[in-house]
């Protein structure tokens, strides 16, 4: 797992179904939804003030770790998470092989 996700305080806001990181009263999020038997990562948003600090990658690492802990396969609908997966091919075993984005 990415060490950034351990170094920053990410919380799972289950009511809103999003992983959150707050810094200087600004919110970075990775939104998820449960779909059929999977968890879908739908959207990542990081404020400009946090760009380049690895916050988005930490959120993605946390999300994949969460999916593993709750034993859910992953569907990726978010382009950022898709790019993160390309940089971390070891996580591809968590992807629902029956689901293909755009199909």
N, CA, C and O atoms as a GROMACS GRO file, in nm:
protein
  412
    1UNK      N    1   0.084  -0.119   0.000
    1UNK     CA    2   0.000   0.000   0.000
    1UNK      C    3   0.088   0.124   0.000
    1UNK      O    4   0.198   0.123   0.056
    2UNK      N    5   0.041   0.228  -0.062
    2UNK     CA    6   0.112   0.355  -0.067
    2UNK      C    7   0.128   0.412   0.073
    2UNK      O    8   0.031   0.422   0.148
    3UNK      N    9   0.250   0.447   0.108
    3UNK     CA   10   0.275   0.499   0.243
    3UNK      C   11   0.202   0.630   0.270
    3UNK      O   12   0.174   0.661   0.386
    4UNK      N   13   0.171   0.708   0.164
    4UNK     CA   14   0.098   0.833   0.185
    4UNK      C   15  -0.036   0.811   0.252
    4UNK      O   16  -0.079   0.894   0.332
    5UNK      N   17  -0.102   0.701   0.221
    5UNK     CA   18  -0.233   0.679   0.278
    5UNK      C   19  -0.224   0.652   0.428
    5UNK      O   20  -0.322   0.669   0.500
    6UNK      N   21  -0.107   0.611   0.475
    6UNK     CA   22  -0.088   0.592   0.617
    6UNK      C   23  -0.041   0.720   0.684
    6UNK      O   24  -0.065   0.741   0.803
    7UNK      N   25   0.024   0.807   0.608
    7UNK     CA   26   0.081   0.929   0.664
    7UNK      C   27  -0.024   1.040   0.678
    7UNK      O   28  -0.010   1.129   0.761
    8UNK      N   29  -0.129   1.034   0.597
    8UNK     CA   30  -0.235   1.134   0.606
    8UNK      C   31  -0.360   1.069   0.662
    8UNK      O   32  -0.377   0.947   0.653
    9UNK      N   33  -0.446   1.149   0.719
    9UNK     CA   34  -0.565   1.096   0.786
    9UNK      C   35  -0.683   1.094   0.690
    9UNK      O   36  -0.753   1.194   0.674
   10UNK      N   37  -0.706   0.980   0.628
   10UNK     CA   38  -0.820   0.961   0.538
   10UNK      C   39  -0.930   0.894   0.618
   10UNK      O   40  -0.906   0.800   0.694
   11UNK      N   41  -1.051   0.944   0.601
   11UNK     CA   42  -1.165   0.881   0.669
   11UNK      C   43  -1.264   0.829   0.565
   11UNK      O   44  -1.273   0.881   0.454
   12UNK      N   45  -1.338   0.728   0.604
   12UNK     CA   46  -1.445   0.675   0.520
   12UNK      C   47  -1.576   0.734   0.568
   12UNK      O   48  -1.625   0.697   0.675
   13UNK      N   49  -1.632   0.826   0.491
   13UNK     CA   50  -1.762   0.883   0.523
   13UNK      C   51  -1.867   0.791   0.461
   13UNK      O   52  -1.905   0.807   0.345
   14UNK      N   53  -1.912   0.694   0.540
   14UNK     CA   54  -2.004   0.593   0.488
   14UNK      C   55  -2.139   0.652   0.448
   14UNK      O   56  -2.203   0.602   0.356
   15UNK      N   57  -2.183   0.757   0.515
   15UNK     CA   58  -2.311   0.820   0.480
   15UNK      C   59  -2.309   0.877   0.339
   15UNK      O   60  -2.406   0.862   0.264
   16UNK      N   61  -2.199   0.941   0.302
   16UNK     CA   62  -2.187   1.000   0.168
   16UNK      C   63  -2.118   0.906   0.069
   16UNK      O   64  -2.108   0.937  -0.049
   17UNK      N   65  -2.072   0.791   0.118
   17UNK     CA   66  -1.998   0.694   0.037
   17UNK      C   67  -1.881   0.761  -0.035
   17UNK      O   68  -1.871   0.763  -0.157
   18UNK      N   69  -1.791   0.815   0.049
   18UNK     CA   70  -1.669   0.873  -0.006
   18UNK      C   71  -1.558   0.868   0.098
   18UNK      O   72  -1.581   0.877   0.219
   19UNK      N   73  -1.436   0.853   0.047
   19UNK     CA   74  -1.318   0.861   0.130
   19UNK      C   75  -1.276   1.008   0.129
   19UNK      O   76  -1.275   1.072   0.024
   20UNK      N   77  -1.241   1.061   0.246
   20UNK     CA   78  -1.217   1.205   0.257
   20UNK      C   79  -1.083   1.235   0.323
   20UNK      O   80  -1.037   1.163   0.412
   21UNK      N   81  -1.024   1.344   0.277
   21UNK     CA   82  -0.906   1.400   0.341
   21UNK      C   83  -0.928   1.551   0.349
   21UNK      O   84  -0.960   1.615   0.249
   22UNK      N   85  -0.911   1.606   0.467
   22UNK     CA   86  -0.932   1.750   0.488
   22UNK      C   87  -0.800   1.815   0.524
   22UNK      O   88  -0.726   1.765   0.609
   23UNK      N   89  -0.771   1.926   0.458
   23UNK     CA   90  -0.650   2.005   0.486
   23UNK      C   91  -0.685   2.152   0.471
   23UNK      O   92  -0.737   2.194   0.367
   24UNK      N   93  -0.658   2.230   0.572
   24UNK     CA   94  -0.688   2.374   0.569
   24UNK      C   95  -0.834   2.400   0.530
   24UNK      O   96  -0.862   2.487   0.447
   25UNK      N   97  -0.924   2.325   0.589
   25UNK     CA   98  -1.068   2.338   0.564
   25UNK      C   99  -1.109   2.310   0.420
   25UNK      O  100  -1.218   2.350   0.377
   26UNK      N  101  -1.023   2.241   0.343
   26UNK     CA  102  -1.059   2.200   0.208
   26UNK      C  103  -1.069   2.049   0.205
   26UNK      O  104  -0.998   1.980   0.278
   27UNK      N  105  -1.157   1.998   0.120
   27UNK     CA  106  -1.189   1.857   0.117
   27UNK      C  107  -1.147   1.791  -0.014
   27UNK      O  108  -1.184   1.838  -0.123
   28UNK      N  109  -1.070   1.684  -0.003
   28UNK     CA  110  -1.039   1.597  -0.118
   28UNK      C  111  -1.120   1.470  -0.099
   28UNK      O  112  -1.131   1.419   0.012
   29UNK      N  113  -1.178   1.417  -0.207
   29UNK     CA  114  -1.264   1.299  -0.195
   29UNK      C  115  -1.240   1.199  -0.308
   29UNK      O  116  -1.198   1.234  -0.418
   30UNK      N  117  -1.267   1.074  -0.275
   30UNK     CA  118  -1.281   0.969  -0.375
   30UNK      C  119  -1.417   0.906  -0.346
   30UNK      O  120  -1.439   0.847  -0.240
   31UNK      N  121  -1.507   0.919  -0.441
   31UNK     CA  122  -1.645   0.875  -0.424
   31UNK      C  123  -1.658   0.729  -0.470
   31UNK      O  124  -1.602   0.689  -0.572
   32UNK      N  125  -1.733   0.652  -0.392
   32UNK     CA  126  -1.758   0.513  -0.429
   32UNK      C  127  -1.905   0.481  -0.417
   32UNK      O  128  -1.981   0.551  -0.350
   33UNK      N  129  -1.945   0.374  -0.484
   33UNK     CA  130  -2.080   0.322  -0.473
   33UNK      C  131  -2.071   0.170  -0.475
   33UNK      O  132  -1.983   0.113  -0.540
   34UNK      N  133  -2.162   0.106  -0.404
   34UNK     CA  134  -2.171  -0.039  -0.412
   34UNK      C  135  -2.264  -0.072  -0.528
   34UNK      O  136  -2.375  -0.020  -0.536
   35UNK      N  137  -2.218  -0.158  -0.617
   35UNK     CA  138  -2.294  -0.194  -0.736
   35UNK      C  139  -2.288  -0.345  -0.754
   35UNK      O  140  -2.180  -0.402  -0.770
   36UNK      N  141  -2.404  -0.409  -0.752
   36UNK     CA  142  -2.413  -0.555  -0.758
   36UNK      C  143  -2.321  -0.611  -0.650
   36UNK      O  144  -2.340  -0.580  -0.532
   37UNK      N  145  -2.223  -0.693  -0.686
   37UNK     CA  146  -2.136  -0.752  -0.586
   37UNK      C  147  -2.005  -0.674  -0.570
   37UNK      O  148  -1.916  -0.717  -0.496
   38UNK      N  149  -1.991  -0.563  -0.639
   38UNK     CA  150  -1.866  -0.488  -0.645
   38UNK      C  151  -1.873  -0.355  -0.570
   38UNK      O  152  -1.978  -0.313  -0.521
   39UNK      N  153  -1.757  -0.292  -0.563
   39UNK     CA  154  -1.748  -0.151  -0.523
   39UNK      C  155  -1.696  -0.075  -0.644
   39UNK      O  156  -1.596  -0.114  -0.705
   40UNK      N  157  -1.763   0.032  -0.678
   40UNK     CA  158  -1.724   0.114  -0.794
   40UNK      C  159  -1.664   0.245  -0.745
   40UNK      O  160  -1.723   0.315  -0.663
   41UNK      N  161  -1.546   0.277  -0.796
   41UNK     CA  162  -1.482   0.405  -0.766
   41UNK      C  163  -1.522   0.500  -0.879
   41UNK      O  164  -1.481   0.483  -0.994
   42UNK      N  165  -1.604   0.601  -0.844
   42UNK     CA  166  -1.671   0.679  -0.948
   42UNK      C  167  -1.610   0.816  -0.976
   42UNK      O  168  -1.618   0.865  -1.088
   43UNK      N  169  -1.548   0.877  -0.875
   43UNK     CA  170  -1.500   1.014  -0.896
   43UNK      C  171  -1.396   1.049  -0.790
   43UNK      O  172  -1.411   1.015  -0.673
   44UNK      N  173  -1.293   1.118  -0.832
   44UNK     CA  174  -1.191   1.170  -0.740
   44UNK      C  175  -1.180   1.319  -0.762
   44UNK      O  176  -1.174   1.366  -0.876
   45UNK      N  177  -1.178   1.394  -0.654
   45UNK     CA  178  -1.164   1.539  -0.663
   45UNK      C  179  -1.066   1.588  -0.557
   45UNK      O  180  -1.083   1.562  -0.438
   46UNK      N  181  -0.963   1.658  -0.603
   46UNK     CA  182  -0.861   1.712  -0.513
   46UNK      C  183  -0.851   1.862  -0.540
   46UNK      O  184  -0.829   1.904  -0.653
   47UNK      N  185  -0.868   1.945  -0.435
   47UNK     CA  186  -0.858   2.089  -0.454
   47UNK      C  187  -0.721   2.130  -0.508
   47UNK      O  188  -0.620   2.064  -0.483
   48UNK      N  189  -0.719   2.239  -0.581
   48UNK     CA  190  -0.595   2.289  -0.641
   48UNK      C  191  -0.484   2.305  -0.537
   48UNK      O  192  -0.368   2.277  -0.566
   49UNK      N  193  -0.520   2.350  -0.418
   49UNK     CA  194  -0.418   2.372  -0.313
   49UNK      C  195  -0.349   2.243  -0.270
   49UNK      O  196  -0.241   2.248  -0.210
   50UNK      N  197  -0.408   2.128  -0.300
   50UNK     CA  198  -0.350   1.999  -0.260
   50UNK      C  199  -0.283   1.925  -0.375
   50UNK      O  200  -0.222   1.820  -0.355
   51UNK      N  201  -0.293   1.979  -0.496
   51UNK     CA  202  -0.237   1.910  -0.613
   51UNK      C  203  -0.086   1.892  -0.597
   51UNK      O  204  -0.017   1.978  -0.542
   52UNK      N  205  -0.038   1.779  -0.647
   52UNK     CA  206   0.105   1.751  -0.645
   52UNK      C  207   0.158   1.701  -0.511
   52UNK      O  208   0.279   1.686  -0.495
   53UNK      N  209   0.070   1.676  -0.417
   53UNK     CA  210   0.112   1.629  -0.285
   53UNK      C  211   0.086   1.480  -0.265
   53UNK      O  212   0.112   1.426  -0.158
   54UNK      N  213   0.035   1.414  -0.368
   54UNK     CA  214   0.008   1.271  -0.357
   54UNK      C  215  -0.123   1.238  -0.288
   54UNK      O  216  -0.147   1.123  -0.251
   55UNK      N  217  -0.209   1.339  -0.270
   55UNK     CA  218  -0.335   1.317  -0.199
   55UNK      C  219  -0.427   1.225  -0.279
   55UNK      O  220  -0.486   1.132  -0.223
   56UNK      N  221  -0.441   1.249  -0.408
   56UNK     CA  222  -0.526   1.164  -0.491
   56UNK      C  223  -0.477   1.020  -0.490
   56UNK      O  224  -0.557   0.927  -0.480
   57UNK      N  225  -0.346   1.001  -0.500
   57UNK     CA  226  -0.290   0.866  -0.496
   57UNK      C  227  -0.312   0.801  -0.361
   57UNK      O  228  -0.339   0.681  -0.354
   58UNK      N  229  -0.302   0.878  -0.254
   58UNK     CA  230  -0.328   0.824  -0.120
   58UNK      C  231  -0.473   0.782  -0.106
   58UNK      O  232  -0.503   0.678  -0.047
   59UNK      N  233  -0.565   0.862  -0.161
   59UNK     CA  234  -0.706   0.826  -0.158
   59UNK      C  235  -0.730   0.696  -0.237
   59UNK      O  236  -0.804   0.608  -0.192
   60UNK      N  237  -0.666   0.684  -0.354
   60UNK     CA  238  -0.681   0.563  -0.435
   60UNK      C  239  -0.624   0.441  -0.362
   60UNK      O  240  -0.686   0.335  -0.362
   61UNK      N  241  -0.508   0.456  -0.300
   61UNK     CA  242  -0.447   0.345  -0.225
   61UNK      C  243  -0.540   0.303  -0.112
   61UNK      O  244  -0.559   0.183  -0.088
   62UNK      N  245  -0.595   0.400  -0.043
   62UNK     CA  246  -0.688   0.371   0.068
   62UNK      C  247  -0.811   0.298   0.016
   62UNK      O  248  -0.858   0.202   0.077
   63UNK      N  249  -0.862   0.343  -0.099
   63UNK     CA  250  -0.982   0.282  -0.158
   63UNK      C  251  -0.958   0.136  -0.194
   63UNK      O  252  -1.041   0.050  -0.165
   64UNK      N  253  -0.845   0.108  -0.258
   64UNK     CA  254  -0.814  -0.031  -0.293
   64UNK      C  255  -0.795  -0.116  -0.168
   64UNK      O  256  -0.838  -0.231  -0.164
   65UNK      N  257  -0.732  -0.060  -0.066
   65UNK     CA  258  -0.714  -0.133   0.059
   65UNK      C  259  -0.849  -0.162   0.124
   65UNK      O  260  -0.872  -0.271   0.175
   66UNK      N  261  -0.938  -0.063   0.122
   66UNK     CA  262  -1.073  -0.082   0.177
   66UNK      C  263  -1.146  -0.193   0.103
   66UNK      O  264  -1.208  -0.279   0.166
   67UNK      N  265  -1.140  -0.192  -0.030
   67UNK     CA  266  -1.207  -0.294  -0.110
   67UNK      C  267  -1.153  -0.433  -0.075
   67UNK      O  268  -1.229  -0.529  -0.065
   68UNK      N  269  -1.023  -0.443  -0.056
   68UNK     CA  270  -0.962  -0.571  -0.020
   68UNK      C  271  -1.012  -0.616   0.117
   68UNK      O  272  -1.045  -0.733   0.136
   69UNK      N  273  -1.017  -0.524   0.212
   69UNK     CA  274  -1.059  -0.558   0.348
   69UNK      C  275  -1.204  -0.604   0.356
   69UNK      O  276  -1.237  -0.690   0.438
   70UNK      N  277  -1.290  -0.548   0.270
   70UNK     CA  278  -1.431  -0.589   0.273
   70UNK      C  279  -1.461  -0.696   0.167
   70UNK      O  280  -1.577  -0.732   0.144
   71UNK      N  281  -1.355  -0.745   0.102
   71UNK     CA  282  -1.365  -0.855   0.006
   71UNK      C  283  -1.459  -0.823  -0.110
   71UNK      O  284  -1.546  -0.902  -0.146
   72UNK      N  285  -1.439  -0.704  -0.170
   72UNK     CA  286  -1.518  -0.663  -0.285
   72UNK      C  287  -1.425  -0.644  -0.406
   72UNK      O  288  -1.316  -0.588  -0.393
   73UNK      N  289  -1.470  -0.692  -0.520
   73UNK     CA  290  -1.399  -0.662  -0.645
   73UNK      C  291  -1.428  -0.517  -0.682
   73UNK      O  292  -1.529  -0.459  -0.641
   74UNK      N  293  -1.340  -0.460  -0.762
   74UNK     CA  294  -1.345  -0.317  -0.794
   74UNK      C  295  -1.388  -0.294  -0.938
   74UNK      O  296  -1.346  -0.364  -1.030
   75UNK      N  297  -1.474  -0.193  -0.954
   75UNK     CA  298  -1.508  -0.138  -1.085
   75UNK      C  299  -1.453   0.004  -1.086
   75UNK      O  300  -1.475   0.080  -0.992
   76UNK      N  301  -1.384   0.041  -1.192
   76UNK     CA  302  -1.327   0.175  -1.201
   76UNK      C  303  -1.405   0.256  -1.304
   76UNK      O  304  -1.408   0.223  -1.422
   77UNK      N  305  -1.468   0.363  -1.255
   77UNK     CA  306  -1.540   0.456  -1.343
   77UNK      C  307  -1.471   0.592  -1.346
   77UNK      O  308  -1.506   0.679  -1.425
   78UNK      N  309  -1.373   0.609  -1.259
   78UNK     CA  310  -1.301   0.736  -1.245
   78UNK      C  311  -1.170   0.731  -1.323
   78UNK      O  312  -1.089   0.642  -1.301
   79UNK      N  313  -1.148   0.826  -1.414
   79UNK     CA  314  -1.024   0.828  -1.491
   79UNK      C  315  -0.898   0.837  -1.405
   79UNK      O  316  -0.796   0.776  -1.438
   80UNK      N  317  -0.904   0.912  -1.296
   80UNK     CA  318  -0.786   0.922  -1.208
   80UNK      C  319  -0.749   0.787  -1.150
   80UNK      O  320  -0.632   0.749  -1.150
   81UNK      N  321  -0.849   0.712  -1.102
   81UNK     CA  322  -0.822   0.580  -1.045
   81UNK      C  323  -0.772   0.484  -1.153
   81UNK      O  324  -0.688   0.399  -1.127
   82UNK      N  325  -0.824   0.499  -1.274
   82UNK     CA  326  -0.775   0.419  -1.386
   82UNK      C  327  -0.628   0.444  -1.413
   82UNK      O  328  -0.551   0.350  -1.437
   83UNK      N  329  -0.587   0.570  -1.408
   83UNK     CA  330  -0.446   0.605  -1.426
   83UNK      C  331  -0.362   0.553  -1.310
   83UNK      O  332  -0.250   0.507  -1.330
   84UNK      N  333  -0.416   0.559  -1.189
   84UNK     CA  334  -0.347   0.507  -1.071
   84UNK      C  335  -0.323   0.357  -1.086
   84UNK      O  336  -0.215   0.307  -1.053
   85UNK      N  337  -0.422   0.285  -1.137
   85UNK     CA  338  -0.409   0.141  -1.156
   85UNK      C  339  -0.297   0.109  -1.255
   85UNK      O  340  -0.223   0.012  -1.235
   86UNK      N  341  -0.284   0.188  -1.360
   86UNK     CA  342  -0.176   0.165  -1.458
   86UNK      C  343  -0.039   0.178  -1.394
   86UNK      O  344   0.056   0.110  -1.434
   87UNK      N  345  -0.028   0.265  -1.293
   87UNK     CA  346   0.100   0.282  -1.221
   87UNK      C  347   0.120   0.175  -1.114
   87UNK      O  348   0.231   0.156  -1.064
   88UNK      N  349   0.012   0.104  -1.081
   88UNK     CA  350   0.016   0.002  -0.976
   88UNK      C  351  -0.052  -0.126  -1.026
   88UNK      O  352  -0.157  -0.165  -0.976
   89UNK      N  353   0.010  -0.192  -1.127
   89UNK     CA  354  -0.053  -0.310  -1.188
   89UNK      C  355  -0.074  -0.425  -1.090
   89UNK      O  356  -0.154  -0.515  -1.117
   90UNK      N  357  -0.005  -0.424  -0.978
   90UNK     CA  358  -0.024  -0.530  -0.878
   90UNK      C  359  -0.167  -0.528  -0.822
   90UNK      O  360  -0.213  -0.628  -0.765
   91UNK      N  361  -0.236  -0.417  -0.838
   91UNK     CA  362  -0.374  -0.406  -0.788
   91UNK      C  363  -0.476  -0.462  -0.887
   91UNK      O  364  -0.594  -0.475  -0.853
   92UNK      N  365  -0.432  -0.496  -1.007
   92UNK     CA  366  -0.526  -0.541  -1.110
   92UNK      C  367  -0.599  -0.669  -1.070
   92UNK      O  368  -0.706  -0.697  -1.122
   93UNK      N  369  -0.542  -0.746  -0.977
   93UNK     CA  370  -0.611  -0.867  -0.930
   93UNK      C  371  -0.741  -0.833  -0.857
   93UNK      O  372  -0.827  -0.920  -0.841
   94UNK      N  373  -0.755  -0.708  -0.814
   94UNK     CA  374  -0.877  -0.667  -0.743
   94UNK      C  375  -0.988  -0.623  -0.838
   94UNK      O  376  -1.102  -0.603  -0.795
   95UNK      N  377  -0.957  -0.608  -0.966
   95UNK     CA  378  -1.056  -0.558  -1.062
   95UNK      C  379  -1.152  -0.671  -1.099
   95UNK      O  380  -1.111  -0.785  -1.118
   96UNK      N  381  -1.280  -0.638  -1.108
   96UNK     CA  382  -1.380  -0.734  -1.153
   96UNK      C  383  -1.357  -0.759  -1.301
   96UNK      O  384  -1.384  -0.671  -1.384
   97UNK      N  385  -1.308  -0.876  -1.335
   97UNK     CA  386  -1.272  -0.908  -1.474
   97UNK      C  387  -1.396  -0.917  -1.564
   97UNK      O  388  -1.385  -0.907  -1.686
   98UNK      N  389  -1.514  -0.935  -1.504
   98UNK     CA  390  -1.636  -0.943  -1.585
   98UNK      C  391  -1.686  -0.804  -1.625
   98UNK      O  392  -1.771  -0.790  -1.712
   99UNK      N  393  -1.631  -0.704  -1.560
   99UNK     CA  394  -1.672  -0.567  -1.590
   99UNK      C  395  -1.564  -0.499  -1.671
   99UNK      O  396  -1.446  -0.508  -1.637
  100UNK      N  397  -1.601  -0.433  -1.775
  100UNK     CA  398  -1.508  -0.354  -1.856
  100UNK      C  399  -1.568  -0.216  -1.874
  100UNK      O  400  -1.681  -0.204  -1.920
  101UNK      N  401  -1.495  -0.113  -1.840
  101UNK     CA  402  -1.544   0.024  -1.857
  101UNK      C  403  -1.578   0.046  -2.004
  101UNK      O  404  -1.502   0.010  -2.094
  102UNK      N  405  -1.694   0.105  -2.025
  102UNK     CA  406  -1.734   0.139  -2.160
  102UNK      C  407  -1.799   0.026  -2.236
  102UNK      O  408  -1.837   0.043  -2.352
  103UNK      N  409  -1.813  -0.091  -2.174
  103UNK     CA  410  -1.876  -0.202  -2.247
  103UNK      C  411  -2.017  -0.226  -2.200
  103UNK      O  412  -2.084  -0.316  -2.251
   0.00000   0.00000   0.00000
